[in-house]
Amino acid sequence: MASTHPTSLLGTLDHDSSAAVAIGIGALIALCWSGVAQGSYEHVLNVAWPLLRGHVNSLATLHAFVTNGLMTVFFFAIGLELSREIRIGTLSKPSHSMPPVLGALGGMVVTALLSLAIGHLSHTSALVRGWGVPMATDVAFTLGILAVAGRRLPPTLRIFLLTLAVADDAFSAAVLSLTGHATLHVAGLVAVALLILAGAWLSSKMAHPVLSLALLVALWGAFVWANIDPPLAGVLAGLLTSFHNEWARRLERAASRLSIGVVLPLFAVVACGVRWSSLSLHGPTATIIGATIVIRLVGKVLGISAGVALAHAMHFRLPSSITWPLLFSAATLCAIGFTVPLLFAGALFGPGTATYGAFTLGLVGASLLSAILGVSLLRYQTRAK
């Protein structure tokens, strides 16, 4: 009997809801810890590790180790999932992929435009500068909350949301790399390009997990050299992985389990802490919190709906089981987002700043409201049938 426990534990990580639980627990720990013992929280996250200091500065603290190192596994899992969908899944057929992909782009564009508009109207420079913060949707968290909505939902809705969220994260990661505030190093960029070409050629000739993992490590080092956020190397390494053998599915499953069981909860712990003493319920901080909630909820619903409507006008139709009311309800869930939005906020404003804390609380508030509203709407519609 005892030997079955590890298998049972790993099986739990395959459930959609486990990701939402893991991230939620991590975020709750961070918010409570930073509120009760702010000095302890910041010391544990930011104290330099002697063995890495001066050698691998990108991993020299717990915060850096998680955001620059472990998060690579999360993006690798996204890249693997995207690679599978492009090669043998939903994204291999334009007729199936266009509505969610255009919906993802619509949600990103409208949230960015709303952030710029509200920032200019309220004279809040952080919303203008941080237009990319509210764009991304969390794949794991959104699908986890969808699982809570009930089993009577059509399976096609999950596939639609999965495709939309993966495309959303991939596009947002690309925007993050292109709009980074750091100076890029040409030699590092050349190394990235050469590794992509070599990886694509090797993947077409042979398929082995060691090759994918070696490419992941090499791309990570090249991204550090190029001064690009290193976790984004995971997306490229995943995309370059071929899915013609069963080992690729096992690798994807392992990366996904590691992300859900270790990476995402740890990221929530290091990223969701708030310097409460620097926050106030008035002025720019309050504006950022309220605006982020509005931008996420309104922007995602309007943008995704507009993107799907555009796909419909181009004769790319949704499955008949996904009605427009179901689409609006599912779009509400897409306002859930922590990982890429907080990476954006951290890159722009720096972790621990009042602006970062305001965006954190806004994202937490938007995620809670969208989860409650989206699940309620979806359950109402399934009960009405």
Buried (B, 14 or more C-beta within 10 A) or exposed (E): EEEEEEEEEEEBBEEBBBBBBBBBBBBBBBBEBBBEEBEEBBEBBBEEBEEBEEEBEBBBBBBBBBBBBBBBBBBBBBBBBBBBBBBEBBBEEEEBBBBBBBBBBBBBBBBBBBBBBBBEEBEBEBBBBBBBBBBBBBBBBBBBBBBBBEEEBBEBBBBBBBBBBBBBBBBBBEBBBEEBEEEEBEEBBEBBEEBBEEBEEBBEEEBBBEBBBBBBEBBBBBBBBBBBBBBBBBBBBBBBBBBEEEBBEEBBBBBBBBBBBBBBBBBBBBBBBBBEEBBEEEEBBBBBBBBBBBBBBBBBBBBBBBBBBBBBEEEBBBBEEBBEEBBBBBBBBBBBBBBBBBBBBBBBBEBBBBBBBBBBBBBBBBBBBBBEBBBEBBBEBBEEE
